[in-house]
Amino acid sequence: MQFGRCFFKMPQGFELLESGSRLTCNDDNNNTVCITLISKYSNIACEPLLSENPQDLNIGAFPAVLMFNTFISEQNPNPEAYAQLKAKELAKHLDQFQIVFCNPCKIRENKGVKVQFSFVTNFKMEQIQIIWAVKSEIAVTSMITSCCNINNKWILMEEFAESVRL
């Protein structure tokens, strides 16, 4: 699939959320990309359930959202430095925030990092990210999720990241 200058393989069960996706151009004819994909299938209840009890959480009740963003780097893009900066920003706003891990990885020939953050809203949540350098840009794919089936979500993220071409 193509969105602006970005080509990617649509993950099975997902679709493009047009209202959450955009291209932004700057004076140098570079543009940043923001792509929002949402899972097509969920069993969202017709009536909202208001509860503070974590046992009431129906993990399948909410669609999964996968985000992809690019950021123009002022200097050599550094995925690990970007991850640390992002962690500092998130820690200011989220309760019980912690970095679960930040491990080096490669997306094709590009250096990157896989990061997992943990935080608490009414429930314990995870934000998983793959961050990599592409030419003069930082590319980030991320998903906020519960910890259920986290390994399957990592596999989906890795497959998506490997499919992206800018």
Residue, then its C-alpha position, 0 to 999 in steps of 0.5 A: m500500500q502507498f500513503g504519500r511517499c511511504f510504501f508498506k504492507m498492510p497488516q492482516g486485520f487492519e485498515l487505514l484510519e484516514s482521519g488519523s493519517r497525514l502528510t506534512c510538507n516543509d520548505d525543503n520539500n521533505n515531508t513527514v508521515c503519520i499513518t494510523l492503522i486500526s484493527k477491523y475486528s473487535n467485540i466492542a460492547c454496545e453499552p459502555l462498562l464503567s468500572e475501576n476493577p481490572q478484572d472487568l477489562n475485556i481485552g478484545a473490547f477495544p481495537a488495536v491501533l498501530m501508529f507510524n511516524t517519521f521525524i526529520s533529524e537535525q543531525n545524524p538520526n540516533p534511535e536510542a537517543y530518541a527513545q531516551l528522550k521519548a521516555k523522559e517526556l512520557a515519564k512526566h505524564l504517566d503514573q508508574f512509568q518505567i522502561v521495560f527494555c530498550n534493545p538494539c535491532k536492525i530494520r533491514e540495513n538500518k540501525g534501530v531499537k526495540v523499546q517497551f514502556s510500561f505505565v498505569t492508567n486505570f489498568k497497566m498498559e504497555q507501549i511498544q515501539i520500534i525506532w530506526a534511522v532512515k537517511s536523515e529521519i527517525a522512523v517510529t512504529s508504536m502501539i499502546t496495548s495491554c500486556c496480553n498476547i504481547n509477543n504476537k503484537w511484537i511480531l506484527m510490529e516487526e513485520f510491519a516495520e520491515s515492510v515500510r519503504l520511504 
